[in-house]
Amino acid sequence: AGSTFRNPPGDHAARLIDSCGLKGRRVGDAVVSERHANFIINLGNATAADIEALIEDVRDEVKARTGVRLETEVHIVGEAANG
């Protein structure tokens, strides 16, 4: 799907995610890529709920550690799997 988060002004989402040690963070079969921190990889059986939960987990962790709230680049189509 490409980049998960938009780059915040003056910075890069991948740098922020990597600086928080989130490469490899996993929910179910959804994982933050070890190659590029702004990509989420489906290891084979990730559900929409797994991916959405990982997005929120990354967003919350980056906000807590850096004060930056990442905005998604991807668009959720239909109803959120977690809601």
N, CA, C and O atoms as a Maestro MAE file, in Angstrom:
{
 s_m_m2io_version
 :::
 2.0.0
}

f_m_ct {
 s_m_title
 :::
 protein
 m_atom[332] {
  # First column is atom index #
  i_m_mmod_type
  r_m_x_coord
  r_m_y_coord
  r_m_z_coord
  i_m_residue_number
  s_m_chain_name
  s_m_pdb_residue_name
  s_m_pdb_atom_name
  i_m_atomic_number
  :::
  1 25 0.817 -1.201 0.000 1 A "ALA " " N  " 7
  2 3 0.000 0.000 0.000 1 A "ALA " " CA " 6
  3 2 0.855 1.256 0.000 1 A "ALA " " C  " 6
  4 15 0.318 2.358 -0.113 1 A "ALA " " O  " 8
  5 25 2.169 1.121 0.124 2 A "GLY " " N  " 7
  6 3 3.045 2.282 0.158 2 A "GLY " " CA " 6
  7 2 3.228 2.787 1.570 2 A "GLY " " C  " 6
  8 15 3.037 2.050 2.538 2 A "GLY " " O  " 8
  9 25 3.602 4.053 1.681 3 A "SER " " N  " 7
  10 3 3.853 4.634 2.996 3 A "SER " " CA " 6
  11 2 2.582 4.633 3.835 3 A "SER " " C  " 6
  12 15 1.499 4.959 3.348 3 A "SER " " O  " 8
  13 25 2.731 4.266 5.090 4 A "THR " " N  " 7
  14 3 1.591 4.204 6.000 4 A "THR " " CA " 6
  15 2 1.233 5.583 6.527 4 A "THR " " C  " 6
  16 15 0.057 5.937 6.616 4 A "THR " " O  " 8
  17 25 2.264 6.371 6.881 5 A "PHE " " N  " 7
  18 3 2.047 7.694 7.483 5 A "PHE " " CA " 6
  19 2 2.599 8.796 6.596 5 A "PHE " " C  " 6
  20 15 3.578 8.600 5.876 5 A "PHE " " O  " 8
  21 25 1.964 9.949 6.654 6 A "ARG " " N  " 7
  22 3 2.467 11.151 5.971 6 A "ARG " " CA " 6
  23 2 3.678 11.673 6.724 6 A "ARG " " C  " 6
  24 15 3.781 11.507 7.939 6 A "ARG " " O  " 8
  25 25 4.587 12.300 6.005 7 A "ASN " " N  " 7
  26 3 5.719 12.938 6.666 7 A "ASN " " CA " 6
  27 2 5.238 14.212 7.350 7 A "ASN " " C  " 6
  28 15 4.592 15.049 6.719 7 A "ASN " " O  " 8
  29 25 5.548 14.367 8.642 8 A "PRO " " N  " 7
  30 3 5.176 15.606 9.323 8 A "PRO " " CA " 6
  31 2 6.079 16.744 8.830 8 A "PRO " " C  " 6
  32 15 7.165 16.490 8.309 8 A "PRO " " O  " 8
  33 25 5.644 17.966 8.988 9 A "PRO " " N  " 7
  34 3 6.451 19.103 8.534 9 A "PRO " " CA " 6
  35 2 7.869 19.052 9.115 9 A "PRO " " C  " 6
  36 15 8.053 18.954 10.328 9 A "PRO " " O  " 8
  37 25 8.861 19.119 8.230 10 A "GLY " " N  " 7
  38 3 10.254 19.185 8.661 10 A "GLY " " CA " 6
  39 2 10.857 17.883 9.134 10 A "GLY " " C  " 6
  40 15 11.959 17.882 9.683 10 A "GLY " " O  " 8
  41 25 10.168 16.773 8.937 11 A "ASP " " N  " 7
  42 3 10.703 15.493 9.409 11 A "ASP " " CA " 6
  43 2 10.199 14.377 8.503 11 A "ASP " " C  " 6
  44 15 9.491 14.626 7.527 11 A "ASP " " O  " 8
  45 25 10.569 13.160 8.833 12 A "HIS " " N  " 7
  46 3 10.142 11.984 8.075 12 A "HIS " " CA " 6
  47 2 9.521 10.978 9.026 12 A "HIS " " C  " 6
  48 15 10.086 10.676 10.077 12 A "HIS " " O  " 8
  49 25 8.362 10.462 8.658 13 A "ALA " " N  " 7
  50 3 7.677 9.484 9.497 13 A "ALA " " CA " 6
  51 2 8.571 8.274 9.762 13 A "ALA " " C  " 6
  52 15 8.631 7.784 10.889 13 A "ALA " " O  " 8
  53 25 9.264 7.793 8.732 14 A "ALA " " N  " 7
  54 3 10.124 6.614 8.904 14 A "ALA " " CA " 6
  55 2 11.217 6.880 9.940 14 A "ALA " " C  " 6
  56 15 11.531 6.000 10.741 14 A "ALA " " O  " 8
  57 25 11.794 8.070 9.933 15 A "ARG " " N  " 7
  58 3 12.843 8.388 10.895 15 A "ARG " " CA " 6
  59 2 12.289 8.378 12.308 15 A "ARG " " C  " 6
  60 15 12.920 7.849 13.222 15 A "ARG " " O  " 8
  61 25 11.107 8.963 12.491 16 A "LEU " " N  " 7
  62 3 10.487 9.000 13.814 16 A "LEU " " CA " 6
  63 2 10.165 7.588 14.310 16 A "LEU " " C  " 6
  64 15 10.434 7.252 15.463 16 A "LEU " " O  " 8
  65 25 9.595 6.772 13.439 17 A "ILE " " N  " 7
  66 3 9.243 5.401 13.806 17 A "ILE " " CA " 6
  67 2 10.496 4.614 14.169 17 A "ILE " " C  " 6
  68 15 10.528 3.910 15.178 17 A "ILE " " O  " 8
  69 25 11.521 4.740 13.342 18 A "ASP " " N  " 7
  70 3 12.780 4.040 13.605 18 A "ASP " " CA " 6
  71 2 13.426 4.526 14.895 18 A "ASP " " C  " 6
  72 15 13.951 3.722 15.666 18 A "ASP " " O  " 8
  73 25 13.394 5.838 15.139 19 A "SER " " N  " 7
  74 3 14.024 6.387 16.349 19 A "SER " " CA " 6
  75 2 13.330 5.907 17.620 19 A "SER " " C  " 6
  76 15 13.918 5.932 18.701 19 A "SER " " O  " 8
  77 25 12.090 5.474 17.489 20 A "CYS " " N  " 7
  78 3 11.345 4.934 18.629 20 A "CYS " " CA " 6
  79 2 11.532 3.420 18.764 20 A "CYS " " C  " 6
  80 15 10.927 2.789 19.631 20 A "CYS " " O  " 8
  81 25 12.369 2.849 17.907 21 A "GLY " " N  " 7
  82 3 12.659 1.421 17.990 21 A "GLY " " CA " 6
  83 2 11.503 0.529 17.570 21 A "GLY " " C  " 6
  84 15 11.345 -0.575 18.093 21 A "GLY " " O  " 8
  85 25 10.690 1.003 16.622 22 A "LEU " " N  " 7
  86 3 9.481 0.270 16.271 22 A "LEU " " CA " 6
  87 2 9.607 -0.643 15.060 22 A "LEU " " C  " 6
  88 15 8.650 -1.341 14.726 22 A "LEU " " O  " 8
  89 25 10.762 -0.660 14.387 23 A "LYS " " N  " 7
  90 3 10.938 -1.632 13.307 23 A "LYS " " CA " 6
  91 2 10.782 -3.020 13.905 23 A "LYS " " C  " 6
  92 15 11.370 -3.328 14.942 23 A "LYS " " O  " 8
  93 25 9.989 -3.854 13.251 24 A "GLY " " N  " 7
  94 3 9.738 -5.198 13.750 24 A "GLY " " CA " 6
  95 2 8.563 -5.302 14.703 24 A "GLY " " C  " 6
  96 15 8.177 -6.413 15.066 24 A "GLY " " O  " 8
  97 25 7.975 -4.178 15.127 25 A "ARG " " N  " 7
  98 3 6.793 -4.217 15.999 25 A "ARG " " CA " 6
  99 2 5.705 -4.975 15.260 25 A "ARG " " C  " 6
  100 15 5.489 -4.774 14.064 25 A "ARG " " O  " 8
  101 25 5.031 -5.839 15.979 26 A "ARG " " N  " 7
  102 3 4.090 -6.752 15.327 26 A "ARG " " CA " 6
  103 2 2.767 -6.841 16.079 26 A "ARG " " C  " 6
  104 15 2.724 -6.833 17.309 26 A "ARG " " O  " 8
  105 25 1.692 -6.926 15.302 27 A "VAL " " N  " 7
  106 3 0.363 -7.256 15.816 27 A "VAL " " CA " 6
  107 2 -0.170 -8.340 14.889 27 A "VAL " " C  " 6
  108 15 -0.387 -8.096 13.702 27 A "VAL " " O  " 8
  109 25 -0.378 -9.531 15.429 28 A "GLY " " N  " 7
  110 3 -0.791 -10.647 14.583 28 A "GLY " " CA " 6
  111 2 0.252 -10.872 13.508 28 A "GLY " " C  " 6
  112 15 1.436 -11.022 13.813 28 A "GLY " " O  " 8
  113 25 -0.171 -10.897 12.258 29 A "ASP " " N  " 7
  114 3 0.749 -11.088 11.141 29 A "ASP " " CA " 6
  115 2 1.089 -9.768 10.438 29 A "ASP " " C  " 6
  116 15 1.633 -9.781 9.333 29 A "ASP " " O  " 8
  117 25 0.777 -8.642 11.060 30 A "ALA " " N  " 7
  118 3 1.158 -7.328 10.546 30 A "ALA " " CA " 6
  119 2 2.399 -6.868 11.300 30 A "ALA " " C  " 6
  120 15 2.446 -6.939 12.528 30 A "ALA " " O  " 8
  121 25 3.406 -6.396 10.564 31 A "VAL " " N  " 7
  122 3 4.677 -6.012 11.185 31 A "VAL " " CA " 6
  123 2 5.229 -4.756 10.517 31 A "VAL " " C  " 6
  124 15 5.087 -4.567 9.309 31 A "VAL " " O  " 8
  125 25 5.865 -3.893 11.328 32 A "VAL " " N  " 7
  126 3 6.562 -2.728 10.783 32 A "VAL " " CA " 6
  127 2 7.825 -3.251 10.097 32 A "VAL " " C  " 6
  128 15 8.618 -3.970 10.704 32 A "VAL " " O  " 8
  129 25 8.001 -2.889 8.844 33 A "SER " " N  " 7
  130 3 9.115 -3.377 8.051 33 A "SER " " CA " 6
  131 2 10.467 -3.071 8.696 33 A "SER " " C  " 6
  132 15 10.679 -1.986 9.238 33 A "SER " " O  " 8
  133 25 11.368 -4.037 8.631 34 A "GLU " " N  " 7
  134 3 12.750 -3.850 9.091 34 A "GLU " " CA " 6
  135 2 13.536 -3.017 8.090 34 A "GLU " " C  " 6
  136 15 14.533 -2.396 8.459 34 A "GLU " " O  " 8
  137 25 13.110 -2.989 6.834 35 A "ARG " " N  " 7
  138 3 13.816 -2.233 5.785 35 A "ARG " " CA " 6
  139 2 13.436 -0.759 5.774 35 A "ARG " " C  " 6
  140 15 14.303 0.110 5.669 35 A "ARG " " O  " 8
  141 25 12.155 -0.479 5.881 36 A "HIS " " N  " 7
  142 3 11.664 0.903 5.822 36 A "HIS " " CA " 6
  143 2 10.549 1.037 6.847 36 A "HIS " " C  " 6
  144 15 9.475 0.457 6.685 36 A "HIS " " O  " 8
  145 25 10.801 1.793 7.888 37 A "ALA " " N  " 7
  146 3 9.908 1.856 9.047 37 A "ALA " " CA " 6
  147 2 8.521 2.403 8.744 37 A "ALA " " C  " 6
  148 15 7.616 2.243 9.563 37 A "ALA " " O  " 8
  149 25 8.325 3.038 7.599 38 A "ASN " " N  " 7
  150 3 7.007 3.581 7.276 38 A "ASN " " CA " 6
  151 2 6.179 2.622 6.428 38 A "ASN " " C  " 6
  152 15 5.156 3.013 5.866 38 A "ASN " " O  " 8
  153 25 6.615 1.371 6.334 39 A "PHE " " N  " 7
  154 3 5.856 0.346 5.614 39 A "PHE " " CA " 6
  155 2 5.382 -0.703 6.604 39 A "PHE " " C  " 6
  156 15 6.113 -1.083 7.519 39 A "PHE " " O  " 8
  157 25 4.164 -1.164 6.418 40 A "ILE " " N  " 7
  158 3 3.642 -2.290 7.189 40 A "ILE " " CA " 6
  159 2 3.560 -3.481 6.247 40 A "ILE " " C  " 6
  160 15 3.031 -3.384 5.140 40 A "ILE " " O  " 8
  161 25 4.088 -4.594 6.706 41 A "ILE " " N  " 7
  162 3 4.149 -5.821 5.914 41 A "ILE " " CA " 6
  163 2 3.127 -6.825 6.452 41 A "ILE " " C  " 6
  164 15 2.963 -6.969 7.664 41 A "ILE " " O  " 8
  165 25 2.450 -7.510 5.546 42 A "ASN " " N  " 7
  166 3 1.569 -8.611 5.906 42 A "ASN " " CA " 6
  167 2 2.392 -9.891 5.752 42 A "ASN " " C  " 6
  168 15 2.783 -10.250 4.641 42 A "ASN " " O  " 8
  169 25 2.651 -10.573 6.856 43 A "LEU " " N  " 7
  170 3 3.450 -11.789 6.824 43 A "LEU " " CA " 6
  171 2 2.680 -12.980 6.266 43 A "LEU " " C  " 6
  172 15 3.229 -14.077 6.155 43 A "LEU " " O  " 8
  173 25 1.438 -12.776 5.922 44 A "GLY " " N  " 7
  174 3 0.670 -13.830 5.278 44 A "GLY " " CA " 6
  175 2 -0.766 -13.922 5.726 44 A "GLY " " C  " 6
  176 15 -1.651 -14.203 4.917 44 A "GLY " " O  " 8
  177 25 -1.016 -13.691 6.996 45 A "ASN " " N  " 7
  178 3 -2.380 -13.841 7.508 45 A "ASN " " CA " 6
  179 2 -2.843 -12.653 8.332 45 A "ASN " " C  " 6
  180 15 -3.709 -12.804 9.194 45 A "ASN " " O  " 8
  181 25 -2.285 -11.476 8.086 46 A "ALA " " N  " 7
  182 3 -2.707 -10.286 8.828 46 A "ALA " " CA " 6
  183 2 -4.131 -9.930 8.446 46 A "ALA " " C  " 6
  184 15 -4.502 -9.956 7.273 46 A "ALA " " O  " 8
  185 25 -4.915 -9.600 9.446 47 A "THR " " N  " 7
  186 3 -6.285 -9.132 9.203 47 A "THR " " CA " 6
  187 2 -6.277 -7.610 9.148 47 A "THR " " C  " 6
  188 15 -5.293 -6.968 9.515 47 A "THR " " O  " 8
  189 25 -7.375 -7.050 8.690 48 A "ALA " " N  " 7
  190 3 -7.516 -5.594 8.710 48 A "ALA " " CA " 6
  191 2 -7.395 -5.087 10.141 48 A "ALA " " C  " 6
  192 15 -6.807 -4.034 10.384 48 A "ALA " " O  " 8
  193 25 -7.951 -5.834 11.083 49 A "ALA " " N  " 7
  194 3 -7.864 -5.438 12.493 49 A "ALA " " CA " 6
  195 2 -6.411 -5.427 12.972 49 A "ALA " " C  " 6
  196 15 -6.025 -4.538 13.731 49 A "ALA " " O  " 8
  197 25 -5.603 -6.393 12.546 50 A "ASP " " N  " 7
  198 3 -4.177 -6.418 12.905 50 A "ASP " " CA " 6
  199 2 -3.473 -5.163 12.393 50 A "ASP " " C  " 6
  200 15 -2.731 -4.507 13.124 50 A "ASP " " O  " 8
  201 25 -3.718 -4.848 11.139 51 A "ILE " " N  " 7
  202 3 -3.051 -3.695 10.518 51 A "ILE " " CA " 6
  203 2 -3.497 -2.399 11.180 51 A "ILE " " C  " 6
  204 15 -2.669 -1.539 11.481 51 A "ILE " " O  " 8
  205 25 -4.791 -2.253 11.408 52 A "GLU " " N  " 7
  206 3 -5.296 -1.038 12.056 52 A "GLU " " CA " 6
  207 2 -4.768 -0.912 13.479 52 A "GLU " " C  " 6
  208 15 -4.446 0.191 13.922 52 A "GLU " " O  " 8
  209 25 -4.676 -2.022 14.198 53 A "ALA " " N  " 7
  210 3 -4.144 -1.985 15.567 53 A "ALA " " CA " 6
  211 2 -2.671 -1.610 15.558 53 A "ALA " " C  " 6
  212 15 -2.218 -0.864 16.426 53 A "ALA " " O  " 8
  213 25 -1.918 -2.116 14.589 54 A "LEU " " N  " 7
  214 3 -0.495 -1.771 14.491 54 A "LEU " " CA " 6
  215 2 -0.321 -0.292 14.155 54 A "LEU " " C  " 6
  216 15 0.553 0.370 14.714 54 A "LEU " " O  " 8
  217 25 -1.134 0.224 13.259 55 A "ILE " " N  " 7
  218 3 -1.087 1.654 12.929 55 A "ILE " " CA " 6
  219 2 -1.310 2.482 14.194 55 A "ILE " " C  " 6
  220 15 -0.562 3.426 14.450 55 A "ILE " " O  " 8
  221 25 -2.313 2.147 14.974 56 A "GLU " " N  " 7
  222 3 -2.596 2.895 16.204 56 A "GLU " " CA " 6
  223 2 -1.481 2.735 17.232 56 A "GLU " " C  " 6
  224 15 -1.130 3.690 17.925 56 A "GLU " " O  " 8
  225 25 -0.930 1.544 17.332 57 A "ASP " " N  " 7
  226 3 0.171 1.294 18.258 57 A "ASP " " CA " 6
  227 2 1.380 2.161 17.912 57 A "ASP " " C  " 6
  228 15 1.974 2.789 18.789 57 A "ASP " " O  " 8
  229 25 1.738 2.190 16.631 58 A "VAL " " N  " 7
  230 3 2.865 3.011 16.180 58 A "VAL " " CA " 6
  231 2 2.558 4.485 16.418 58 A "VAL " " C  " 6
  232 15 3.395 5.220 16.942 58 A "VAL " " O  " 8
  233 25 1.369 4.911 16.037 59 A "ARG " " N  " 7
  234 3 0.979 6.317 16.219 59 A "ARG " " CA " 6
  235 2 1.066 6.724 17.693 59 A "ARG " " C  " 6
  236 15 1.599 7.787 18.013 59 A "ARG " " O  " 8
  237 25 0.545 5.883 18.585 60 A "ASP " " N  " 7
  238 3 0.559 6.188 20.019 60 A "ASP " " CA " 6
  239 2 1.980 6.244 20.577 60 A "ASP " " C  " 6
  240 15 2.310 7.137 21.357 60 A "ASP " " O  " 8
  241 25 2.816 5.292 20.176 61 A "GLU " " N  " 7
  242 3 4.194 5.236 20.672 61 A "GLU " " CA " 6
  243 2 5.011 6.436 20.201 61 A "GLU " " C  " 6
  244 15 5.754 7.028 20.984 61 A "GLU " " O  " 8
  245 25 4.878 6.796 18.924 62 A "VAL " " N  " 7
  246 3 5.605 7.960 18.395 62 A "VAL " " CA " 6
  247 2 5.136 9.230 19.094 62 A "VAL " " C  " 6
  248 15 5.953 10.083 19.442 62 A "VAL " " O  " 8
  249 25 3.837 9.364 19.301 63 A "LYS " " N  " 7
  250 3 3.301 10.548 19.996 63 A "LYS " " CA " 6
  251 2 3.837 10.624 21.424 63 A "LYS " " C  " 6
  252 15 4.243 11.694 21.877 63 A "LYS " " O  " 8
  253 25 3.842 9.499 22.130 64 A "ALA " " N  " 7
  254 3 4.311 9.482 23.518 64 A "ALA " " CA " 6
  255 2 5.794 9.819 23.622 64 A "ALA " " C  " 6
  256 15 6.208 10.498 24.561 64 A "ALA " " O  " 8
  257 25 6.589 9.355 22.677 65 A "ARG " " N  " 7
  258 3 8.041 9.543 22.757 65 A "ARG " " CA " 6
  259 2 8.547 10.835 22.131 65 A "ARG " " C  " 6
  260 15 9.563 11.380 22.561 65 A "ARG " " O  " 8
  261 25 7.827 11.332 21.099 66 A "THR " " N  " 7
  262 3 8.341 12.498 20.370 66 A "THR " " CA " 6
  263 2 7.420 13.706 20.416 66 A "THR " " C  " 6
  264 15 7.845 14.822 20.118 66 A "THR " " O  " 8
  265 25 6.159 13.493 20.789 67 A "GLY " " N  " 7
  266 3 5.186 14.577 20.769 67 A "GLY " " CA " 6
  267 2 4.563 14.804 19.402 67 A "GLY " " C  " 6
  268 15 3.716 15.685 19.253 67 A "GLY " " O  " 8
  269 25 4.965 14.026 18.395 68 A "VAL " " N  " 7
  270 3 4.443 14.168 17.038 68 A "VAL " " CA " 6
  271 2 3.342 13.138 16.819 68 A "VAL " " C  " 6
  272 15 3.543 11.946 17.051 68 A "VAL " " O  " 8
  273 25 2.165 13.609 16.367 69 A "ARG " " N  " 7
  274 3 1.078 12.682 16.035 69 A "ARG " " CA " 6
  275 2 1.114 12.427 14.539 69 A "ARG " " C  " 6
  276 15 0.857 13.325 13.738 69 A "ARG " " O  " 8
  277 25 1.434 11.205 14.175 70 A "LEU " " N  " 7
  278 3 1.503 10.840 12.766 70 A "LEU " " CA " 6
  279 2 0.107 10.708 12.174 70 A "LEU " " C  " 6
  280 15 -0.795 10.142 12.792 70 A "LEU " " O  " 8
  281 25 -0.054 11.234 10.976 71 A "GLU " " N  " 7
  282 3 -1.308 11.123 10.234 71 A "GLU " " CA " 6
  283 2 -1.125 10.065 9.156 71 A "GLU " " C  " 6
  284 15 -0.060 9.971 8.544 71 A "GLU " " O  " 8
  285 25 -2.163 9.270 8.925 72 A "THR " " N  " 7
  286 3 -2.038 8.202 7.941 72 A "THR " " CA " 6
  287 2 -2.024 8.737 6.520 72 A "THR " " C  " 6
  288 15 -2.693 9.716 6.189 72 A "THR " " O  " 8
  289 25 -1.241 8.065 5.696 73 A "GLU " " N  " 7
  290 3 -1.207 8.301 4.254 73 A "GLU " " CA " 6
  291 2 -2.218 7.364 3.592 73 A "GLU " " C  " 6
  292 15 -2.878 7.731 2.621 73 A "GLU " " O  " 8
  293 25 -2.326 6.153 4.132 74 A "VAL " " N  " 7
  294 3 -3.283 5.183 3.605 74 A "VAL " " CA " 6
  295 2 -4.686 5.565 4.052 74 A "VAL " " C  " 6
  296 15 -4.871 6.248 5.059 74 A "VAL " " O  " 8
  297 25 -5.650 5.119 3.297 75 A "HIS " " N  " 7
  298 3 -7.048 5.395 3.624 75 A "HIS " " CA " 6
  299 2 -7.753 4.079 3.943 75 A "HIS " " C  " 6
  300 15 -7.657 3.114 3.184 75 A "HIS " " O  " 8
  301 25 -8.459 4.049 5.069 76 A "ILE " " N  " 7
  302 3 -9.256 2.894 5.428 76 A "ILE " " CA " 6
  303 2 -10.568 2.996 4.661 76 A "ILE " " C  " 6
  304 15 -11.277 3.997 4.765 76 A "ILE " " O  " 8
  305 25 -10.887 1.967 3.897 77 A "VAL " " N  " 7
  306 3 -12.103 1.957 3.095 77 A "VAL " " CA " 6
  307 2 -13.142 1.130 3.832 77 A "VAL " " C  " 6
  308 15 -12.856 0.018 4.274 77 A "VAL " " O  " 8
  309 25 -14.342 1.667 3.965 78 A "GLY " " N  " 7
  310 3 -15.398 0.963 4.683 78 A "GLY " " CA " 6
  311 2 -15.294 1.245 6.170 78 A "GLY " " C  " 6
  312 15 -14.669 2.219 6.590 78 A "GLY " " O  " 8
  313 25 -15.904 0.395 6.948 79 A "GLU " " N  " 7
  314 3 -15.889 0.557 8.396 79 A "GLU " " CA " 6
  315 2 -14.562 0.078 8.965 79 A "GLU " " C  " 6
  316 15 -13.976 -0.891 8.481 79 A "GLU " " O  " 8
  317 25 -14.104 0.761 9.985 80 A "ALA " " N  " 7
  318 3 -12.867 0.347 10.654 80 A "ALA " " CA " 6
  319 2 -13.066 -1.046 11.243 80 A "ALA " " C  " 6
  320 15 -14.122 -1.351 11.797 80 A "ALA " " O  " 8
  321 25 -12.053 -1.879 11.119 81 A "ALA " " N  " 7
  322 3 -12.131 -3.251 11.621 81 A "ALA " " CA " 6
  323 2 -12.198 -3.287 13.135 81 A "ALA " " C  " 6
  324 15 -12.742 -4.229 13.711 81 A "ALA " " O  " 8
  325 25 -11.643 -2.255 13.793 82 A "ASN " " N  " 7
  326 3 -11.609 -2.212 15.248 82 A "ASN " " CA " 6
  327 2 -12.789 -1.475 15.844 82 A "ASN " " C  " 6
  328 15 -12.871 -1.338 17.065 82 A "ASN " " O  " 8
  329 25 -13.674 -1.013 15.046 83 A "GLY " " N  " 7
  330 3 -14.722 -0.209 15.635 83 A "GLY " " CA " 6
  331 2 -16.037 -0.589 15.136 83 A "GLY " " C  " 6
  332 15 -17.042 -0.002 15.537 83 A "GLY " " O  " 8
  :::
 }
 m_bond[331] {
  # First column is bond index #
  i_m_from
  i_m_to
  i_m_order
  :::
  1 1 2 1
  2 2 3 1
  3 3 4 2
  4 3 5 1
  5 5 6 1
  6 6 7 1
  7 7 8 2
  8 7 9 1
  9 9 10 1
  10 10 11 1
  11 11 12 2
  12 11 13 1
  13 13 14 1
  14 14 15 1
  15 15 16 2
  16 15 17 1
  17 17 18 1
  18 18 19 1
  19 19 20 2
  20 19 21 1
  21 21 22 1
  22 22 23 1
  23 23 24 2
  24 23 25 1
  25 25 26 1
  26 26 27 1
  27 27 28 2
  28 27 29 1
  29 29 30 1
  30 30 31 1
  31 31 32 2
  32 31 33 1
  33 33 34 1
  34 34 35 1
  35 35 36 2
  36 35 37 1
  37 37 38 1
  38 38 39 1
  39 39 40 2
  40 39 41 1
  41 41 42 1
  42 42 43 1
  43 43 44 2
  44 43 45 1
  45 45 46 1
  46 46 47 1
  47 47 48 2
  48 47 49 1
  49 49 50 1
  50 50 51 1
  51 51 52 2
  52 51 53 1
  53 53 54 1
  54 54 55 1
  55 55 56 2
  56 55 57 1
  57 57 58 1
  58 58 59 1
  59 59 60 2
  60 59 61 1
  61 61 62 1
  62 62 63 1
  63 63 64 2
  64 63 65 1
  65 65 66 1
  66 66 67 1
  67 67 68 2
  68 67 69 1
  69 69 70 1
  70 70 71 1
  71 71 72 2
  72 71 73 1
  73 73 74 1
  74 74 75 1
  75 75 76 2
  76 75 77 1
  77 77 78 1
  78 78 79 1
  79 79 80 2
  80 79 81 1
  81 81 82 1
  82 82 83 1
  83 83 84 2
  84 83 85 1
  85 85 86 1
  86 86 87 1
  87 87 88 2
  88 87 89 1
  89 89 90 1
  90 90 91 1
  91 91 92 2
  92 91 93 1
  93 93 94 1
  94 94 95 1
  95 95 96 2
  96 95 97 1
  97 97 98 1
  98 98 99 1
  99 99 100 2
  100 99 101 1
  101 101 102 1
  102 102 103 1
  103 103 104 2
  104 103 105 1
  105 105 106 1
  106 106 107 1
  107 107 108 2
  108 107 109 1
  109 109 110 1
  110 110 111 1
  111 111 112 2
  112 111 113 1
  113 113 114 1
  114 114 115 1
  115 115 116 2
  116 115 117 1
  117 117 118 1
  118 118 119 1
  119 119 120 2
  120 119 121 1
  121 121 122 1
  122 122 123 1
  123 123 124 2
  124 123 125 1
  125 125 126 1
  126 126 127 1
  127 127 128 2
  128 127 129 1
  129 129 130 1
  130 130 131 1
  131 131 132 2
  132 131 133 1
  133 133 134 1
  134 134 135 1
  135 135 136 2
  136 135 137 1
  137 137 138 1
  138 138 139 1
  139 139 140 2
  140 139 141 1
  141 141 142 1
  142 142 143 1
  143 143 144 2
  144 143 145 1
  145 145 146 1
  146 146 147 1
  147 147 148 2
  148 147 149 1
  149 149 150 1
  150 150 151 1
  151 151 152 2
  152 151 153 1
  153 153 154 1
  154 154 155 1
  155 155 156 2
  156 155 157 1
  157 157 158 1
  158 158 159 1
  159 159 160 2
  160 159 161 1
  161 161 162 1
  162 162 163 1
  163 163 164 2
  164 163 165 1
  165 165 166 1
  166 166 167 1
  167 167 168 2
  168 167 169 1
  169 169 170 1
  170 170 171 1
  171 171 172 2
  172 171 173 1
  173 173 174 1
  174 174 175 1
  175 175 176 2
  176 175 177 1
  177 177 178 1
  178 178 179 1
  179 179 180 2
  180 179 181 1
  181 181 182 1
  182 182 183 1
  183 183 184 2
  184 183 185 1
  185 185 186 1
  186 186 187 1
  187 187 188 2
  188 187 189 1
  189 189 190 1
  190 190 191 1
  191 191 192 2
  192 191 193 1
  193 193 194 1
  194 194 195 1
  195 195 196 2
  196 195 197 1
  197 197 198 1
  198 198 199 1
  199 199 200 2
  200 199 201 1
  201 201 202 1
  202 202 203 1
  203 203 204 2
  204 203 205 1
  205 205 206 1
  206 206 207 1
  207 207 208 2
  208 207 209 1
  209 209 210 1
  210 210 211 1
  211 211 212 2
  212 211 213 1
  213 213 214 1
  214 214 215 1
  215 215 216 2
  216 215 217 1
  217 217 218 1
  218 218 219 1
  219 219 220 2
  220 219 221 1
  221 221 222 1
  222 222 223 1
  223 223 224 2
  224 223 225 1
  225 225 226 1
  226 226 227 1
  227 227 228 2
  228 227 229 1
  229 229 230 1
  230 230 231 1
  231 231 232 2
  232 231 233 1
  233 233 234 1
  234 234 235 1
  235 235 236 2
  236 235 237 1
  237 237 238 1
  238 238 239 1
  239 239 240 2
  240 239 241 1
  241 241 242 1
  242 242 243 1
  243 243 244 2
  244 243 245 1
  245 245 246 1
  246 246 247 1
  247 247 248 2
  248 247 249 1
  249 249 250 1
  250 250 251 1
  251 251 252 2
  252 251 253 1
  253 253 254 1
  254 254 255 1
  255 255 256 2
  256 255 257 1
  257 257 258 1
  258 258 259 1
  259 259 260 2
  260 259 261 1
  261 261 262 1
  262 262 263 1
  263 263 264 2
  264 263 265 1
  265 265 266 1
  266 266 267 1
  267 267 268 2
  268 267 269 1
  269 269 270 1
  270 270 271 1
  271 271 272 2
  272 271 273 1
  273 273 274 1
  274 274 275 1
  275 275 276 2
  276 275 277 1
  277 277 278 1
  278 278 279 1
  279 279 280 2
  280 279 281 1
  281 281 282 1
  282 282 283 1
  283 283 284 2
  284 283 285 1
  285 285 286 1
  286 286 287 1
  287 287 288 2
  288 287 289 1
  289 289 290 1
  290 290 291 1
  291 291 292 2
  292 291 293 1
  293 293 294 1
  294 294 295 1
  295 295 296 2
  296 295 297 1
  297 297 298 1
  298 298 299 1
  299 299 300 2
  300 299 301 1
  301 301 302 1
  302 302 303 1
  303 303 304 2
  304 303 305 1
  305 305 306 1
  306 306 307 1
  307 307 308 2
  308 307 309 1
  309 309 310 1
  310 310 311 1
  311 311 312 2
  312 311 313 1
  313 313 314 1
  314 314 315 1
  315 315 316 2
  316 315 317 1
  317 317 318 1
  318 318 319 1
  319 319 320 2
  320 319 321 1
  321 321 322 1
  322 322 323 1
  323 323 324 2
  324 323 325 1
  325 325 326 1
  326 326 327 1
  327 327 328 2
  328 327 329 1
  329 329 330 1
  330 330 331 1
  331 331 332 2
  :::
 }
}
